[in-house]
């Protein structure tokens, strides 16, 4: 599935509903600082959803399976199977009230839909096959996931802890394993699939750890900052501890710890990176315009040593002090080497031999891609858009 349903709280929805994430390689038209989202489980298809458990819910009503809008009760619409397995009849509750047995629920992007109400403490299941009962700030609703092991296939089991709608998982799987779907990961973990994250063959990760304290991860894993969140990934001591496509890098959030992260292609450094497009910046740090002011976002690598031979920067990139953090940024010899909105600037004006890099240097508001953002020419950075 492409629809993420359990992580990244939005407004009134507590840790259950998120938005889809694009990995287009074209130049971005917007950089909204979109966070990482995760697949909600295996797509169980339209025609083969297993037992009907007494016809939950009635045909055409909120939460029922569907292929097109006319499969739903009058005025209803069908959330497609590409988003909710088997399709899901709903109503836009910004336009009308939800019927009895449904709850108006925020689903991201400012949208609110009627979702099927459920009781997580009921003696019998209250969601149809392929769905679980998720506790939200507005009530408990049926979302893609699982209620019991009958919803899971291929030897996977159902984990209903956490009140997030349930998740099929693979017994014996570990954090750091390759994956294409959450169900291939251990209980409580999620799949950082290559399709949206850029991480080679994907990686099973755990959310919610404390990167500063280094806590919250199972054995064999370490907590790594990732944008506005932190994830548990495979820990390591050397490159050979990591699988193909990964290397063992210092964890800049906690001295003395190392983590397996994707090998960042040098050509990605300096390129735009965002949910709307650009490079994935897998293994690097995406300096998003919305949070850093870098025009159109900028892929960098953290954790290098200034002025040292073998500073840790790959290829033709340069280690530069960027505030309190040393980062590998795109090296240059002339303005033409840098993207629009950036200028070739000496790393140390007193020492030309120290090299030059592409530094934020916007001159026009048009070089800021977020709607409402403006260019501050004194700093070369873009202001964030208005709240």
N, C-alpha and C positions, 0 to 999 in steps of 0.2 A: 504494500500500500504506500501511497504518497502522502496520506494525511496523518499528521502526528496528533495523538490524542491525550497523552498522559503528562507531558512535561511542559515547562515554561509557562507559569501562571499568566493569565491575562485578566486584568481587572478583577471581576468578581468570581472568576473561576479558579479554584485552588488546586494547582498542580495537576490538571487533567487535560486541558485543551490547548493545543498550540497551532502553528500554521506551517504550511509546506515550505520547503526551501529549495531554491533553484541552484544549479551548479553550472549555468551557462558560461562558456569561455569567451563570450563576446564582451565588448566594452560596456561597463555598467551605465545605466541611465539614472540609477538612484542608489544611495548607500544609507539605508535606514538602520544599520547596525543590527540586522536581524540575528537572533541567537540560533543556537543549534537545536534542531528538532529531531524526533526519533519515530521510527515506524512502530505502529501499535500492535503488530503481530502478523501472522501469516494471513494472506488473502484467501479466504475460504470459498470464494467464488459466488456466483449468483444462484446456480441451480443445485449445488451440493453443500448445504449448510448443516447436515447431520440431523439429529432428532428435532422435531418441532416443539417438543415440550408443551403439548396441549394448544398449539397455535398461538404462542406468544409473539407479538401482540396480534390482535385481530387483523385480517387482511385490510390493507388500505389505511389503517390507523397509524398514529405517530409511533415510529420505531419499526414498523413492518418492512419487510423486504420489498424492493421495487426495481424496475429497470428504467421507467420513464415516469414523468409527473402524473400521467393519467392513471397509473397504478395506485395512486394515493387518493384519499378521500378528497371531495370537492375543495378546491383552493389550495391543496397541498402540493408540495414539490418533493422530488426525489434526489437526495444526496447520492451521487453515483457510486457504483461499486469500486471505482478506483480510489475513492476516499473512505467510504464505509463499506465493509465487506457485505456483498449481497444487496447493496443499496439500502437506503434508510428514508422512510417517509417522514417529512417534517413540515413545519410552517415557519415562515419568517415572522417572529413575534415582535419585530419592530413595526409590523403592519397590522397585526391582529393578535388577540389574546389566545393563549394556549388552551386547548380543551382539557377537561378533567382527566387526570392521569398522565399529564405531560408538564414539563417545567421549562420556562423560558431561560435559556442557558447561553452565556457568552461563548462564542466559538472562535474568537480571534478576528483581527482586522476590523473591529467595531461591529461585527455581525452578531445577532442573537437568534437562535433557532429553538423551536420546541423539541425537546428530547424526551424520550419515554422515561417516566418516573419508575423507580424500583426501590426495593427494600433489601438492603444488604444483610439484614438479620432474619429474613423470611426463611421458614422451614423448607419451602420449595422455591426453585429459581423463578425470578421475575423478569429475566431478560432472555431473548431468543438465543439460539445457538450461535456461537462466535462472538458473543458479547458478555460483558461483565458489568457489575453495578459499581459505579464510581461515586464517591462522596465528594461533593463540591460545596462551595460557599452558598449556593442557591438551592441545594438539595441533592439527592442521589438520583443519578440518571444512568441509562444503559448506553455504554460506549463500546467500541471495538475492543475486544480483549477475551477474557474467558471467565466462566463461572466455576467450572470444574474440569477434570481431566478429559471429559468427553469432547470438549471444545478444542483439544490439542491433538496433533497428529505426529506420526513419525517418531514415536517414543518420547515426545516432549510431554511435560506435565504442567499443570496450572498453578501459578503462584498468586494467591488472592490477598496476600498481606499488603498493607499500605493503603488500602481503600482506593486504589487507582483504576479499578476496572478489571484487574486481573491480567496476567501475562503468562503466555506459554514459554517454558524455558527448557534447556537441555541439561539433565543431570550429568555431572562430571565435567561440564564446560568450565572454563576459567576466564578471568579478566585477561585481556590481551589476545584471546583467540580470534582468528579471522571470522568474519560473519557477513551475511547479506541481510539478515533479519534478526529481530530481537529474540525469536524463539531458539536461535542457535547459541544463545548466551546463557550464563548461569542465572539462577534466580536473583532478581533485584538488579540485573545488569541490562544495558541497552546496547544496541548495535550502532556504532559509528560507521555506517555503511559508506563505501567508497563513492557511491553515486551522488551523495550530497556533501560528504566531508572531504573527499580527495584522499583519504587514508588508504594506502594500498591494501586491497582485499578486505577492507573494513577492520574494525577492532571492537571487541566487547569491552565496554567501559561501565563504570559505576558513577552515578552522579552524587552530588551533595557532600563531598569530602571537604576538609579544611586544609587548603594549600599552605597557609602560613604555619599551622601547627603540625602538618603532616599526619593528620589523623583521619579516620573514617574509611580507610581502604582495607581490603582483605590481604592476607599474606601473599607476598609476591607481587604486590602492586604499590604504586606510589601516587600521591595526589598532585595533579598538574593543573595550573591555571589554564583556562581556555576561554578567552573573551570575558564575558561577565559571569562565568561559572567556573567550576573546577571539576575535574574528572579523575577517576582512578584508572591508570594505565599500567602496563607491564613495567616493573622496575628492572634495573640492570646494573652491571658493573663495567661491561665492555660491549663493543659492537656485536661480538659473536653471540651475546645473550639475546639479541633481537632477531626477529624473523626477517625474511627478504623484504627489501623496500624500507627498512627502518634502521636507525642507528641509535646508539646510546648517548644521550645528551644530558648536560647538567640541568637540573631542575632549578630555575632561577628563583623560585618562590621559597625554596628551603635548601640552604647550603648543605652539601654533603650527600645529597640524594640525586639519583640519575633515573631517567625514564626512557623507554623506547618510543621514539617519535619518528614520523616519516622523514626520509631524507629530502630536504628542500632543494629543488633545482635552483641553481644560482640565477638562471634567467627569470625566475619568478620574483626575485627581490626587486622592489621598486615598481612593480606592476599593481594595478588596482585589484582589490580583493573585496568581495562583498557577496551577499546573498543574491544580488541582482545580476552579478556577472564578474568577469575578471578571473584571475587565477584562484585556485582553492587556498593557496598559502598553507597547505597541509605541512605541519612540522615547524611552521614559522609563526609569526605574530602579525595578525591583520590589524593595522592601525586605521581604524574606521574613522571616517570624517566626522560622524556624529559624536564620537567620544574624544577624538584627539585633534580634530581640525585639519588633518592631512587631506588636501583636496582630492576628492574621489576615492579615498582610502589608499593604503600603501602596504604592500607585503614586505615585512622585515624579519630578521632573525635576531633574537635576544641572546645575551650572554657571551659576548666576545671580550677580548683584552686589548685595550688601547695601546698602540705603538709596539705591539709584540710581534715577533716573527711567528707565523702560524697562529694568528690571533683567534682562529675558530670561525672565520668568515669564509664561505665557499666561493670559489671562482673569482670573478672580477667584481668583488664587493668590498666595502670598506667599513671598518669598525669605527663608529662615531659615538661620542657621548651625547645622548638625546635625553636631556633632563637628568634624572637620577639613574637612567638605564643605558648601558652600552649596547648598541644595536649594529648589526650588519645592514648597511644601506647601499643603495645602488651607486657604484663608482662612476665617474665621468671625467672627460677631458675637455668637453665643450658643451654649450647650451643645447645643441642638437641631440646630445646623448640622453636628455631628460624629457619626461612627459610634459604636456601642457599643464601649467600651474606649478612647475618646479624649475629651479635654477641650479646650474652647476656651481657649487660653492666650496671654497677651500676648507678643509677640516680644521686647519690651524693656520690662520692668516700670517703668523710669524714664521711658518715653516712650510713653504710650497711643496717640499718633498713629502709632506704628510699625506698628500693626495686630496682629491676633491670628490664630492658626492652630490647627488640630486636632493636638494633641500626644498621643503615647501616654500613657494614664493608666488602665491596667486596675486593677480593684479586686477581681475575682473570677477564679479559675482557669478558670471556664467561658468567659471571654472570650479564652482562649488556645486556638487550634484544633488545635495539634499534640498528638497523644496523649502524655500524660505531662508536658506543659509546665505550668508554674505561673506565677502572676502575682506579681511582686515589686512590691508597692504603693509602695515607696519610690521606685522609678524609673518605674513605670507600664509596664514592659516585661515580656515573658514570657521565662522561662528556656527554653533549648532542651530537647527531650525527652531522657531518659537514653539513653546509647549502647547 
